[in-house]
Amino acid sequence: METVSLDTLTKKLKNAPQSVIERVIGYVDAIMEKNPESKPYILNEEQQKILNEQVNLDIKEYSKAEKVYENLKDKYEL
């Protein structure tokens, strides 16, 4: 597959109407948001290891957040 360069895009969009430019920008923004490589956070190695170990857990292994919250409140008398 041929890689499209910025020059090629610039030439194609040079005389495009504003509505087309806006659609292209929206498309690029959407692609960038869904990029699985970009994360809005940074994990250290230990945190990443813990997260990786949880990826394939059976759903039965999870705890309900409400139950965890109630247990913490009870434990620490909050």
N, C-alpha and C positions, 0 to 999 in steps of 0.2 A: 504494500500500500504506500502511495506517495505521501510524504509529509508536506502539509500545507504550511508555508512560511508566512511570516508577518507581511512580507512584501506582496505575496499573492493575495492575501486578504485585503490589504490596503488597496490594491488595484481593483479588486472586485467590488469593494464598497465605496470607491471614490465618488461615484455619481449616484449612489443609492439614496433614496429618500430617507428623511429623518426617522420615519416609522420603522424602516428596515434596520437602520443602525440601532435603534432602541431594542428591537427584537433580538438582534445579535448580541448586544450587551447583556440582555436578560438571560439569554441562553448560556453565555459564558459564565455569568454569575451563578446560575443554577448548577452548571457542571462543577464549578469550583467548590460549591457548598457541599455537594454529595461526594466529594473526593474522600475515599476511605483512608487515605494516607494522612490527611490533615486532621489534627485533633485540637480542640480548644483548651487542652490541658497538657501538662508535662508530668510524667510519672518517673520516679526513680526506678532502678533495676528491680528492687524488691517488690515494689508496688506492681510493676508490669508483670513480674513472675506470678504474683498472686492472682492478678486479673486473668492471665493466660490459663492458669489452672482452673478457673471458674467457667471458662468459655463452654466447655462441653458437658457441664454437670446436668444431671437429670433434674427436671423441674421439681420433682419431689424433694430434692435436697435444699430447696430454697425455703426461707422463712418469710412469713408475711410481715411487712414493715410495721403494721399496726401492733402486732404481737411483740415484736422486738422493742418497739417504743414503750409499750405497757410494761414489759419486763424491766427495762431500764428505769422507768419511773418508780416502779415498786422497789427495785434494788437500791436506788439512790434516794428514795423518799422525796421525789420531786413533786 
